[in-house]
Every structure is written in structure tokens, then in C-alpha cells.
């Protein structure tokens, strides 16, 4: 049988787990909660995990399963679990691996909600987050000890746009017998092969590029099956029985099932459709970002522009190594004050004022006053989130229209357009 090689071809032609009775080209939406069994014996086997059928949609569902199979196909993962949000993906992984008295080494540059999760939420459960500079390999080594259960990083931090050497971090984590977890939301699987850089567990907010233009909320846990779970105190007993499947067994049979953050069948259907155009949309968005970043640098009102795809970025080389010609479709730029940021944002007409990234529409936000509004000024400063910074997530519009909107919004601001 012919096996497609291209990313989009593989996504579109991922076979159903079971043939559809009507030979539908898209997996139908199974919106029901429960499924009938042929016998009591089959029901018993299903609940024991010995019969691969669907019993209850909080646990498995045919539409969600098809979405997971497509992600598995395009990532070459061992197992994929779809959840109700990106934060659900992160929390399920951390609660699976960590317990009271353990710690996780994480970046001091994290997306706002992720930072609060590590700094506050898990602290109440006796789990310590050790924040450090992940670009400093010695700092990472010093923070890992016998109680460390994971090293966690973002492939590109949001909104600082820091890019760390993922292969180097993976090597350090593995030297210490610790799994390496990466949130690769800003670098989707069509451009970033996480497995090739030593990532053991990938967490993704599928709300973003995968969903097809912010059509739905969702998250993914991608297990590459590359970590020896016998080295994990919590999973060692399961590793004796299930080997590389120990993580997935604990996730599916306990954590995911009991926390209840399942993806809805309708969201899974929308995100499966989004997968089919992911490469086309992302390539266009990155193309726009590559065009807008140098354009913004030419404007006298703009004080600085930050994007890993710019050759003068200190992250340009490592970004090129890890993401090729697609270093994300998001940039940040600075004015002289918060007031100038607001004046500019208020005059935009085509670019939308919204808190999301990788929509089909170009979106702008002032992170310090929104995503990080509950942080103290000192905390924002330490995280490099400034009052003068705007974040721009590029969509798939015609680039010249975006430039025109920016120019008209700049009229009367600073030096004048």
C-alpha cells in the first residue's frame, strides 16, 4: 500500500480506526456519552482494558480517537492523548509525574497561566517549581537533584520569544535520569520534530494553529516513548509491567480519567479539519511575520522589534537549527510607553484586539496589562514583560493590508508616520 510522505498528505490520509459504515471521508461526530455492548462479558473486558472498544466518551470516543491518531501519525509518537485545553495537558502531565516533596526545573520565562500553575497551584500540593535560566546549562544542572521529576521548557517562550537549546537541555535531563517536557505550541509539528531533539513528552495547546483558526479549545499530550520510566520513582513499578507504555497507562487509567479534562467530540472534529490545512496556514502566517518584522524595524515610532527569525536576534541561529525557516508566527515590538501602546492599539482597524495566537486573523495584545495584570511590577520586570511591549500574532491576511493598518494607526503617534 502506498504510504504518503508529505506532512499534509499523511494527515489527510490517516485511516480511521474502524471503517465507517457509510464510507464518510471525515470521521463523523459521535456526540453521545455511552456505547452499547454485545454482552456482559465484553463490558467486563472493556472496563479491564482488555477489549479495545469505546465505553464512555469521557474516557475514549471515536471522533476524539481519530484526532489522536492523526497527531500520532504526524509526530511518530508512541501515544497521543487529546484534552480539553493546553493547560489541561500541562496539569495532567505534572500531576502524573510529581508528588509532594518532589520538584520540577522550569524556565523563569513562561506564559502567564503556566507560570501561575507552577508558582502557585502545584505549590499547594507540596510540589516545588525551581525557576531558572534555561539558557544557562550550569544553572539547570545545579537545580536538578534526586527529587527532580522533570525539566519543563517552552520551545519559544511567550511573550519573551526566548529560544533555548532543546537538545542540550534534553541531554542534561537525561544525564540526570529525568524526563524532558516541552510545550511546543508556538512551533507546531509540521515544522518542529520534537522527538529529534530529545523531547520525551510534548504538550501542545491545539487551540492555536492546529484548530484551524481558533475554532475550538483543546490540548494534546504527545508521548514519544523515549524515556525509561524505570528511572521514575513514581512510574518504576508500572515500567516493570508496561515498559515504555508505563506513562500512557498511568495517564489513561488514572490521571486523565479522574481529572476529567476530556476533549469534546465536536472540538475534536473541528481540530481534525484544522489539521488538514495546518501546513498551508502556518506557512502563510510565518511568511507574514517574516515580512512584518523588518517592516516594523523601519518605523521611527517603533523602538525595538523581537523575532527569532530576524538575523540580528540572538536566538536566530538556534531557532534556525531547531525550526528551520519557520521560527513561529508571533513577534513583539516596543514603543516608549504604555500610553503609546494603547494609543496605537486603539487606532487599529483590521488587526484585532484579542488574547490568542495563531488565529487566521492577526491579533494584537498588551501582555503586561492583560495576561500578566495580576503580577507585581517587580515580577513582570524579572520575567521581562514590559509596559512598552505589544505582542503581534500574525494571521493569513495579505501582508500589505496589515502594513496599511499599522501605518494609519501610527499617524500622530511619536515622530509621525
C-alpha positions as CSV (number, residue, x, y, z in Angstrom):
1,X,0.0,0.0,0.0
2,X,1.3,3.5,-0.9
3,X,2.4,5.4,2.2
4,X,2.2,9.2,1.8
5,X,5.5,11.1,2.7
6,X,4.3,14.7,2.9
7,X,3.0,16.2,6.1
8,X,-0.4,17.2,4.8
9,X,-0.8,14.0,2.8
10,X,-0.2,11.9,5.9
11,X,-2.7,14.0,8.0
12,X,-5.4,13.8,5.3
13,X,-5.0,10.1,4.6
14,X,-4.7,8.8,8.2
15,X,-7.1,5.8,8.2
16,X,-10.0,5.5,10.6
17,X,-9.5,3.1,13.5
18,X,-12.6,1.3,12.1
19,X,-14.3,1.5,8.7
20,X,-17.3,3.9,8.7
21,X,-20.5,2.1,7.7
22,X,-21.3,5.0,5.2
23,X,-17.7,5.4,4.0
24,X,-17.6,9.0,5.1
25,X,-14.5,11.0,4.2
26,X,-14.4,12.7,7.6
27,X,-14.8,10.9,10.8
28,X,-18.4,11.5,12.0
29,X,-19.1,13.4,15.2
30,X,-20.0,10.9,17.9
31,X,-21.7,13.2,20.4
32,X,-23.1,10.5,22.6
33,X,-21.9,9.8,26.1
34,X,-22.2,5.9,26.2
35,X,-21.9,2.9,23.9
36,X,-23.8,-0.4,23.9
37,X,-22.1,-3.7,24.5
38,X,-22.9,-7.1,22.9
39,X,-22.6,-8.9,26.2
40,X,-21.8,-8.5,29.9
41,X,-18.6,-10.4,29.3
42,X,-17.5,-7.8,26.7
43,X,-18.4,-5.0,29.1
44,X,-16.2,-6.5,31.7
45,X,-13.3,-6.9,29.3
46,X,-13.7,-3.3,28.1
47,X,-13.5,-1.9,31.7
48,X,-10.5,-4.0,32.4
49,X,-8.8,-2.5,29.3
50,X,-8.6,-5.9,27.6
51,X,-11.1,-5.1,24.8
52,X,-10.3,-2.1,22.5
53,X,-13.8,-0.6,22.3
54,X,-15.4,2.6,23.5
55,X,-17.4,2.6,26.7
56,X,-17.8,6.2,27.8
57,X,-16.9,9.4,26.0
58,X,-15.1,10.9,29.0
59,X,-12.5,8.1,28.6
60,X,-12.5,7.4,24.8
61,X,-14.6,8.5,21.9
62,X,-14.4,7.6,18.1
63,X,-14.2,11.2,16.9
64,X,-11.5,12.1,19.5
65,X,-9.7,8.9,18.8
66,X,-9.4,9.8,15.1
67,X,-7.9,13.2,16.0
68,X,-5.4,11.5,18.3
69,X,-4.5,9.0,15.5
70,X,-3.8,11.9,13.1
71,X,-1.5,13.6,15.6
72,X,0.2,10.2,16.2
73,X,0.7,9.8,12.5
74,X,2.3,13.2,12.0
75,X,4.6,13.1,15.1
76,X,5.6,9.4,15.1
77,X,4.6,9.3,18.7
78,X,4.0,6.2,20.8
79,X,0.8,7.6,22.3
80,X,-1.3,10.7,22.0
81,X,-4.0,11.9,24.4
82,X,-6.3,14.8,23.4
83,X,-7.6,17.0,26.3
84,X,-9.9,20.0,26.8
85,X,-7.2,22.6,26.7
86,X,-3.4,23.2,26.7
87,X,-3.4,23.9,30.4
88,X,-5.2,20.6,30.9
89,X,-2.4,18.9,29.0
90,X,0.2,20.5,31.3
91,X,-1.6,19.8,34.5
92,X,-2.2,16.2,33.6
93,X,1.4,15.6,32.9
94,X,2.7,17.3,36.0
95,X,0.2,15.6,38.4
96,X,1.1,12.3,36.8
97,X,4.9,12.7,37.4
98,X,5.1,14.8,40.5
99,X,4.0,14.2,44.1
100,X,4.5,16.1,47.4
101,X,8.2,16.6,48.1
102,X,9.3,16.5,44.5
103,X,10.4,19.3,42.2
104,X,10.3,20.4,38.6
105,X,13.0,22.6,36.9
106,X,11.3,25.2,34.8
107,X,12.1,28.3,32.8
108,X,11.7,31.7,34.5
109,X,10.2,32.9,31.2
110,X,6.8,31.2,30.9
111,X,3.4,32.1,29.6
112,X,1.4,33.7,32.4
113,X,-1.1,31.0,33.2
114,X,1.7,28.3,33.0
115,X,3.8,30.4,35.4
116,X,1.0,30.7,37.9
117,X,0.3,26.9,37.7
118,X,4.0,26.2,38.6
119,X,4.4,29.0,41.0
120,X,1.2,28.7,42.9
121,X,-1.2,25.8,42.0
122,X,1.2,22.9,42.4
123,X,2.8,24.5,45.5
124,X,-0.4,23.8,47.4
125,X,0.2,20.1,46.6
126,X,3.7,20.2,48.1
127,X,5.4,20.3,44.7
128,X,8.3,22.8,44.2
129,X,8.9,24.6,40.9
130,X,12.6,25.6,40.5
131,X,12.7,28.6,38.2
132,X,16.0,29.1,36.5
133,X,17.5,30.5,33.3
134,X,17.3,27.5,30.9
135,X,19.9,29.2,28.6
136,X,22.4,28.6,31.5
137,X,23.3,24.9,31.4
138,X,25.2,25.0,34.7
139,X,22.2,26.6,36.4
140,X,20.0,23.8,35.1
141,X,22.4,21.1,36.3
142,X,22.6,22.7,39.8
143,X,18.8,22.8,40.1
144,X,18.3,19.1,39.3
145,X,18.6,16.7,42.3
146,X,17.3,13.4,43.4
147,X,13.8,14.8,43.9
148,X,13.5,16.3,40.4
149,X,10.8,14.6,38.3
150,X,11.1,16.7,35.1
151,X,12.6,19.6,33.3
152,X,10.0,21.8,31.6
153,X,10.6,24.3,28.8
154,X,8.7,26.1,26.1
155,X,10.1,25.8,22.5
156,X,9.7,29.5,22.1
157,X,8.7,31.5,25.2
158,X,5.6,33.6,25.1
159,X,5.9,36.6,25.0
160,X,9.7,36.9,25.6
161,X,10.4,34.9,22.4
162,X,13.4,33.2,24.1
163,X,14.6,30.1,22.3
164,X,16.6,27.6,24.3
165,X,18.9,24.8,23.0
166,X,16.4,22.0,23.4
167,X,18.9,19.2,22.5
168,X,21.3,20.5,25.2
169,X,18.6,20.6,27.8
170,X,17.4,17.1,26.9
171,X,21.0,15.8,27.3
172,X,21.3,17.4,30.7
173,X,17.9,16.0,31.8
174,X,18.7,12.5,30.6
175,X,22.1,12.5,32.3
176,X,20.2,13.1,35.5
177,X,17.6,10.4,34.6
178,X,14.9,13.0,34.3
179,X,12.3,13.3,31.5
180,X,12.3,16.4,29.3
181,X,8.9,18.0,28.8
182,X,8.4,20.8,26.2
183,X,5.4,23.0,25.4
184,X,5.8,23.3,21.6
185,X,2.6,25.3,20.9
186,X,4.3,28.0,19.0
187,X,6.2,25.5,16.8
188,X,3.6,23.0,15.6
189,X,4.6,19.5,14.4
190,X,4.8,20.4,10.8
191,X,8.0,22.5,11.5
192,X,9.4,21.1,14.7
193,X,10.3,17.4,15.2
194,X,10.4,17.4,19.0
195,X,11.4,13.7,19.1
196,X,14.6,14.5,17.1
197,X,15.7,17.0,19.8
198,X,15.3,14.6,22.8
199,X,11.9,15.7,23.9
200,X,10.2,12.9,25.8
201,X,6.8,14.4,26.4
202,X,5.3,17.2,24.2
203,X,2.4,19.3,25.4
204,X,0.5,21.4,22.9
205,X,-2.4,23.9,23.0
206,X,-4.2,22.6,19.9
207,X,-6.4,25.7,20.3
208,X,-3.8,27.6,18.4
209,X,-2.6,26.7,15.0
210,X,-3.9,23.1,14.9
211,X,-7.6,24.1,15.5
212,X,-7.9,25.8,12.1
213,X,-8.0,29.4,13.1
214,X,-9.2,29.4,16.8
215,X,-12.3,27.4,16.1
216,X,-12.2,25.5,19.4
217,X,-10.3,24.9,22.7
218,X,-8.1,21.8,23.0
219,X,-4.8,20.4,24.2
220,X,-2.5,17.4,23.5
221,X,-0.1,15.2,25.3
222,X,2.3,13.6,22.9
223,X,4.4,10.7,24.4
224,X,7.3,9.7,22.2
225,X,8.0,6.6,24.2
226,X,11.7,7.5,24.5
227,X,12.1,7.7,28.3
228,X,13.0,4.8,30.5
229,X,10.2,5.1,33.1
230,X,12.0,2.6,35.4
231,X,14.1,5.7,36.3
232,X,11.0,7.5,37.6
233,X,10.2,6.7,41.3
234,X,6.5,7.1,40.7
235,X,6.3,5.0,37.5
236,X,9.0,2.4,38.2
237,X,6.6,-0.2,39.3
238,X,4.5,0.2,36.2
239,X,7.6,0.2,34.0
240,X,8.3,-3.3,35.1
241,X,4.9,-4.4,33.6
242,X,4.4,-2.0,30.7
243,X,7.9,-0.8,29.7
244,X,7.6,2.4,27.5
245,X,3.8,2.3,27.9
246,X,4.0,3.0,31.6
247,X,3.4,6.7,31.2
248,X,0.4,6.2,29.0
249,X,-1.0,3.5,31.3
250,X,-0.9,5.8,34.3
251,X,-2.3,8.7,32.3
252,X,-5.2,6.8,30.7
253,X,-6.2,4.6,33.5
254,X,-6.0,7.1,36.3
255,X,-4.9,10.8,35.8
256,X,-6.7,11.7,32.6
257,X,-9.8,9.6,33.6
258,X,-10.0,11.1,37.1
259,X,-9.3,14.7,36.3
260,X,-12.0,14.6,33.6
261,X,-10.5,17.1,31.2
262,X,-11.6,15.3,28.1
263,X,-11.9,16.9,24.7
264,X,-15.4,17.2,23.3
265,X,-16.2,15.2,20.1
266,X,-17.2,18.4,18.3
267,X,-14.0,20.1,19.2
268,X,-12.1,17.0,18.0
269,X,-13.9,17.2,14.7
270,X,-13.1,20.9,14.2
271,X,-9.5,20.3,15.1
272,X,-9.2,17.3,12.8
273,X,-10.3,19.6,10.0
274,X,-7.8,22.2,11.1
275,X,-5.0,19.7,10.9
276,X,-5.7,19.3,7.2
277,X,-4.8,22.9,6.4
278,X,-2.2,23.4,9.2
279,X,0.8,23.5,7.0
280,X,-0.7,25.9,4.5
281,X,-1.9,28.3,7.1
282,X,1.2,28.2,9.2
283,X,3.5,28.8,6.3
284,X,1.5,31.8,5.3
285,X,1.4,33.2,8.8
286,X,5.2,32.8,9.1
287,X,5.7,34.4,5.7
288,X,3.7,37.4,7.0
289,X,5.7,37.5,10.2
290,X,9.0,37.5,8.2
291,X,7.7,40.4,6.2
292,X,6.2,42.4,9.1
293,X,9.2,42.1,11.4
294,X,11.7,44.0,9.2
295,X,8.9,46.4,8.2
296,X,8.3,47.4,11.8
297,X,12.0,48.0,12.3
298,X,11.9,50.7,9.7
299,X,9.3,52.7,11.5
300,X,10.7,55.6,13.7
301,X,7.9,55.3,16.3
302,X,8.9,51.6,17.0
303,X,11.8,51.4,19.4
304,X,12.6,47.7,19.0
305,X,11.4,44.5,17.3
306,X,11.9,41.0,18.7
307,X,11.5,37.9,16.5
308,X,13.8,34.8,16.3
309,X,13.6,35.0,12.5
310,X,15.5,38.3,12.4
311,X,19.2,37.8,11.7
312,X,20.1,40.3,14.4
313,X,18.2,38.2,17.0
314,X,20.5,36.4,19.5
315,X,18.2,33.4,19.0
316,X,18.5,33.4,15.2
317,X,21.0,30.5,14.9
318,X,19.5,28.2,17.5
319,X,16.0,28.9,16.1
320,X,17.2,28.1,12.6
321,X,18.7,24.8,13.8
322,X,15.5,23.7,15.6
323,X,12.7,25.2,13.5
324,X,14.3,25.7,10.1
325,X,12.7,28.6,8.2
326,X,9.7,28.7,10.4
327,X,10.6,30.3,13.8
328,X,7.0,31.0,14.7
329,X,4.4,33.5,13.5
330,X,4.5,35.8,16.5
331,X,6.6,38.9,17.2
332,X,6.8,41.6,19.8
333,X,7.7,45.3,19.4
334,X,8.2,48.2,21.7
335,X,7.1,51.9,22.0
336,X,8.3,54.4,24.6
337,X,5.4,54.0,27.0
338,X,2.3,52.1,27.9
339,X,0.3,55.1,26.7
340,X,1.8,55.0,23.2
341,X,1.0,51.2,23.1
342,X,-2.7,51.8,24.0
343,X,-3.0,54.7,21.5
344,X,-1.7,52.6,18.7
345,X,-3.8,49.6,19.6
346,X,-7.0,51.7,19.8
347,X,-6.5,53.0,16.3
348,X,-6.1,49.6,14.6
349,X,-8.9,48.7,12.3
350,X,-8.0,45.4,10.6
351,X,-5.8,43.9,13.3
352,X,-8.0,42.6,16.1
353,X,-7.5,43.3,19.8
354,X,-7.7,39.7,21.2
355,X,-5.9,37.3,23.5
356,X,-4.9,34.3,21.4
357,X,-2.2,33.4,19.0
358,X,-2.2,31.7,15.6
359,X,-5.7,32.6,14.7
360,X,-6.3,33.1,11.0
361,X,-6.7,36.8,11.8
362,X,-3.8,38.9,13.0
363,X,-4.1,39.7,16.7
364,X,-2.5,42.3,19.0
365,X,-2.3,42.4,22.8
366,X,-0.5,44.4,25.5
367,X,0.7,41.4,27.7
368,X,1.7,43.4,30.8
369,X,-1.8,44.9,31.3
370,X,-3.7,41.7,30.4
371,X,-2.1,38.3,30.6
372,X,0.2,39.5,33.4
373,X,-2.1,42.0,35.0
374,X,-2.1,40.1,38.3
375,X,1.7,40.1,38.5
376,X,3.5,42.7,40.5
377,X,5.6,45.3,38.6
378,X,8.7,43.6,40.1
379,X,7.6,40.2,38.9
380,X,6.9,41.4,35.4
381,X,10.3,43.1,35.3
382,X,12.0,39.9,36.3
383,X,10.1,38.0,33.7
384,X,11.0,40.6,31.0
385,X,7.4,41.5,30.5
386,X,7.4,45.3,29.9
387,X,4.7,48.0,29.8
388,X,6.2,49.2,26.5
389,X,5.7,45.9,24.7
390,X,3.0,44.7,22.3
391,X,2.6,41.2,21.0
392,X,1.5,40.6,17.4
393,X,0.3,37.2,16.3
394,X,0.3,37.1,12.5
395,X,-2.6,35.7,10.6
396,X,-3.0,34.7,7.0
397,X,-4.2,38.1,5.6
398,X,-2.5,39.9,2.7
399,X,0.6,41.4,4.2
400,X,0.2,44.8,2.6
401,X,-3.2,45.2,4.2
402,X,-1.6,44.7,7.6
403,X,1.1,47.2,6.9
404,X,-1.5,49.8,5.8
405,X,-3.4,49.2,9.1
406,X,-0.2,49.7,11.1
407,X,0.7,52.9,9.2
408,X,-2.7,54.5,9.7
409,X,-2.6,53.6,13.4
410,X,0.8,55.3,13.8
411,X,-0.4,58.6,12.4
412,X,0.1,61.3,15.0
413,X,2.0,58.9,17.3
414,X,5.6,59.8,18.3
415,X,7.5,61.0,15.2
416,X,4.5,60.7,12.9
417,X,4.2,58.2,10.0
